[in-house]
Amino acid sequence: MESWTEIRCPACVQLGWPSSRLLLKLKGDIPPILGVTIEMKCHRCKSLIVWHLGTPVLVPVALGTKNNKRQKVAFE
């Protein structure tokens, strides 16, 4: 059985971006290892995200830039 995990930025939506950005995609079995954390920086909002390996815990340590340009789609 194949399992996969997508790590998305939890800070993008808080900062006004329309959706969260994909930071990391993993395939296979990821066992929880005590004390292991991975720090990632979101390319879109520039936030620093800490992920506790093997758990669904994502913590934004430092928030990045806020999106002040709200884009709207016009349908015809």
Buried (B, 14 or more C-beta within 10 A) or exposed (E): EEEEEEBBBBBBBBBEBEEBBEBEEEEEEEEEEEEEEEEBEBEBBEBBBBBBBBEEEBEBEEBBEEBEEEEEEEEE
